[in-house]
Amino acid sequence: MVLEKSDLEGEIEVSKSEVEKERENISVWLEKPSFRMAILSTFAALAVVFGYMLAFIPNIEIFTLTIFLSGFILGKKEGLIVGLLSSMIFTFFNPLGTSPLPLFLYQIAHYSLTGFLGGFLRNYFNKRDYFKPKDDLYYFPILLILGLTGGLITFLYDILSTFFGAMLFSQSFEYFLTIYLSGIIFTTIHLIGNVLGFIFILPGLIQLLIKLLD
């Protein structure tokens, strides 16, 4: 039996669509608005709970990772909402005290964009052949990108939150630099902790949730 050119093209298109569908993990569950809302609320609640659990351990947190994970699993819009809700609750009711207004607004914006970035990176990975969520995500290009992303998110948060906090007391750049350098040990711990979390914990959680939602 000889296949015509149109038949071959049709089979190729079907094969491509199946591969793309598997890579994007189009879940029947996630297509249901009520279920997406429940998962969104769960992510927001978990982020807040994890934030309170580790609030008294200096610069060790999985708040950022949880918000990023929500965007990676649910999408950019939902990740932004999770970041917005969880950061508003945790920042306003922070056991260490509520942040002053400029810093408060920055923290909400930062974590909202963190959730959005999770969805953005998922879209990026979906176009890469090495992204196989049902197999092994502990693959060097994936780990490198996740590690760099976690590092960048953490570095920007530490330096900008220090900047906005310093501006409350002085408009001097020297004052900001002094404050930042005096806390460099703590920001370094924060940076290393989040990079390691994005490399060693995040891929496993992504793979687990994708399999559960399949």
Contacts in CASP RR format, 6 or more apart in sequence:
PFRMAT RR
TARGET T0000
AUTHOR 0000-0000-0000
METHOD contacts of the structure
MODEL  1
MVLEKSDLEGEIEVSKSEVEKERENISVWLEKPSFRMAILSTFAALAVVF
GYMLAFIPNIEIFTLTIFLSGFILGKKEGLIVGLLSSMIFTFFNPLGTSP
LPLFLYQIAHYSLTGFLGGFLRNYFNKRDYFKPKDDLYYFPILLILGLTG
GLITFLYDILSTFFGAMLFSQSFEYFLTIYLSGIIFTTIHLIGNVLGFIF
ILPGLIQLLIKLLD
3 11 0 8 1.000
20 126 0 8 1.000
22 134 0 8 1.000
23 126 0 8 1.000
23 131 0 8 1.000
23 132 0 8 1.000
23 133 0 8 1.000
24 126 0 8 1.000
25 133 0 8 1.000
25 134 0 8 1.000
25 210 0 8 1.000
25 213 0 8 1.000
25 214 0 8 1.000
27 213 0 8 1.000
27 214 0 8 1.000
29 35 0 8 1.000
29 213 0 8 1.000
30 36 0 8 1.000
30 39 0 8 1.000
30 74 0 8 1.000
30 213 0 8 1.000
36 74 0 8 1.000
36 78 0 8 1.000
39 73 0 8 1.000
39 74 0 8 1.000
40 70 0 8 1.000
40 74 0 8 1.000
40 78 0 8 1.000
40 79 0 8 1.000
40 81 0 8 1.000
40 82 0 8 1.000
43 66 0 8 1.000
43 67 0 8 1.000
43 69 0 8 1.000
43 70 0 8 1.000
43 73 0 8 1.000
43 74 0 8 1.000
43 79 0 8 1.000
43 82 0 8 1.000
43 86 0 8 1.000
44 70 0 8 1.000
44 81 0 8 1.000
44 82 0 8 1.000
44 83 0 8 1.000
44 85 0 8 1.000
44 86 0 8 1.000
44 89 0 8 1.000
45 86 0 8 1.000
46 66 0 8 1.000
47 63 0 8 1.000
47 66 0 8 1.000
47 67 0 8 1.000
47 70 0 8 1.000
47 82 0 8 1.000
47 83 0 8 1.000
47 86 0 8 1.000
47 90 0 8 1.000
48 86 0 8 1.000
48 89 0 8 1.000
48 90 0 8 1.000
50 61 0 8 1.000
50 62 0 8 1.000
50 63 0 8 1.000
50 66 0 8 1.000
51 61 0 8 1.000
51 62 0 8 1.000
51 63 0 8 1.000
51 90 0 8 1.000
52 90 0 8 1.000
52 95 0 8 1.000
54 60 0 8 1.000
54 61 0 8 1.000
54 62 0 8 1.000
54 63 0 8 1.000
55 94 0 8 1.000
55 95 0 8 1.000
55 96 0 8 1.000
56 95 0 8 1.000
56 96 0 8 1.000
58 186 0 8 1.000
58 189 0 8 1.000
59 186 0 8 1.000
59 187 0 8 1.000
59 189 0 8 1.000
59 190 0 8 1.000
60 189 0 8 1.000
60 190 0 8 1.000
60 193 0 8 1.000
61 190 0 8 1.000
61 194 0 8 1.000
62 197 0 8 1.000
62 201 0 8 1.000
63 86 0 8 1.000
63 90 0 8 1.000
63 111 0 8 1.000
64 111 0 8 1.000
64 114 0 8 1.000
64 150 0 8 1.000
64 153 0 8 1.000
64 154 0 8 1.000
64 157 0 8 1.000
64 194 0 8 1.000
65 194 0 8 1.000
65 197 0 8 1.000
65 198 0 8 1.000
65 201 0 8 1.000
65 202 0 8 1.000
66 86 0 8 1.000
67 79 0 8 1.000
67 82 0 8 1.000
67 83 0 8 1.000
67 86 0 8 1.000
67 87 0 8 1.000
67 111 0 8 1.000
67 114 0 8 1.000
67 115 0 8 1.000
68 114 0 8 1.000
68 115 0 8 1.000
68 117 0 8 1.000
68 118 0 8 1.000
68 149 0 8 1.000
68 150 0 8 1.000
68 153 0 8 1.000
68 198 0 8 1.000
68 202 0 8 1.000
69 118 0 8 1.000
69 202 0 8 1.000
69 205 0 8 1.000
69 206 0 8 1.000
69 209 0 8 1.000
70 78 0 8 1.000
70 79 0 8 1.000
70 82 0 8 1.000
70 83 0 8 1.000
70 115 0 8 1.000
70 118 0 8 1.000
71 78 0 8 1.000
71 79 0 8 1.000
71 80 0 8 1.000
71 82 0 8 1.000
71 115 0 8 1.000
71 116 0 8 1.000
71 117 0 8 1.000
71 118 0 8 1.000
71 119 0 8 1.000
71 122 0 8 1.000
72 118 0 8 1.000
72 119 0 8 1.000
72 121 0 8 1.000
72 122 0 8 1.000
72 206 0 8 1.000
73 122 0 8 1.000
73 206 0 8 1.000
73 209 0 8 1.000
73 210 0 8 1.000
73 213 0 8 1.000
74 82 0 8 1.000
74 119 0 8 1.000
75 118 0 8 1.000
75 119 0 8 1.000
75 122 0 8 1.000
76 115 0 8 1.000
76 116 0 8 1.000
76 118 0 8 1.000
76 119 0 8 1.000
76 120 0 8 1.000
76 123 0 8 1.000
77 116 0 8 1.000
79 115 0 8 1.000
79 116 0 8 1.000
79 118 0 8 1.000
79 119 0 8 1.000
80 112 0 8 1.000
80 113 0 8 1.000
80 115 0 8 1.000
80 116 0 8 1.000
82 115 0 8 1.000
83 111 0 8 1.000
83 112 0 8 1.000
83 114 0 8 1.000
83 115 0 8 1.000
84 108 0 8 1.000
84 111 0 8 1.000
84 112 0 8 1.000
86 111 0 8 1.000
87 107 0 8 1.000
87 108 0 8 1.000
87 110 0 8 1.000
87 111 0 8 1.000
87 112 0 8 1.000
88 108 0 8 1.000
91 98 0 8 1.000
91 99 0 8 1.000
91 104 0 8 1.000
91 107 0 8 1.000
91 108 0 8 1.000
92 98 0 8 1.000
92 104 0 8 1.000
98 104 0 8 1.000
99 107 0 8 1.000
100 165 0 8 1.000
100 168 0 8 1.000
102 164 0 8 1.000
102 165 0 8 1.000
102 167 0 8 1.000
102 168 0 8 1.000
103 161 0 8 1.000
103 164 0 8 1.000
103 165 0 8 1.000
103 168 0 8 1.000
106 160 0 8 1.000
106 161 0 8 1.000
106 164 0 8 1.000
107 161 0 8 1.000
110 156 0 8 1.000
110 157 0 8 1.000
110 160 0 8 1.000
110 161 0 8 1.000
114 153 0 8 1.000
117 149 0 8 1.000
117 153 0 8 1.000
121 145 0 8 1.000
121 146 0 8 1.000
121 149 0 8 1.000
125 131 0 8 1.000
125 142 0 8 1.000
125 145 0 8 1.000
128 141 0 8 1.000
130 139 0 8 1.000
130 141 0 8 1.000
130 142 0 8 1.000
131 137 0 8 1.000
131 142 0 8 1.000
133 206 0 8 1.000
133 207 0 8 1.000
133 210 0 8 1.000
134 207 0 8 1.000
134 210 0 8 1.000
134 211 0 8 1.000
134 214 0 8 1.000
136 207 0 8 1.000
137 203 0 8 1.000
137 204 0 8 1.000
137 206 0 8 1.000
137 207 0 8 1.000
138 203 0 8 1.000
138 204 0 8 1.000
142 203 0 8 1.000
143 199 0 8 1.000
143 203 0 8 1.000
146 198 0 8 1.000
146 199 0 8 1.000
146 202 0 8 1.000
146 203 0 8 1.000
147 195 0 8 1.000
147 198 0 8 1.000
147 199 0 8 1.000
149 198 0 8 1.000
150 194 0 8 1.000
150 195 0 8 1.000
150 198 0 8 1.000
151 191 0 8 1.000
151 194 0 8 1.000
151 195 0 8 1.000
151 198 0 8 1.000
153 194 0 8 1.000
154 190 0 8 1.000
154 191 0 8 1.000
154 194 0 8 1.000
154 195 0 8 1.000
155 191 0 8 1.000
158 187 0 8 1.000
158 190 0 8 1.000
158 191 0 8 1.000
159 180 0 8 1.000
159 187 0 8 1.000
162 176 0 8 1.000
162 179 0 8 1.000
162 180 0 8 1.000
162 187 0 8 1.000
163 176 0 8 1.000
163 180 0 8 1.000
165 179 0 8 1.000
166 175 0 8 1.000
166 176 0 8 1.000
166 179 0 8 1.000
166 180 0 8 1.000
167 176 0 8 1.000
169 175 0 8 1.000
170 176 0 8 1.000
180 187 0 8 1.000
END
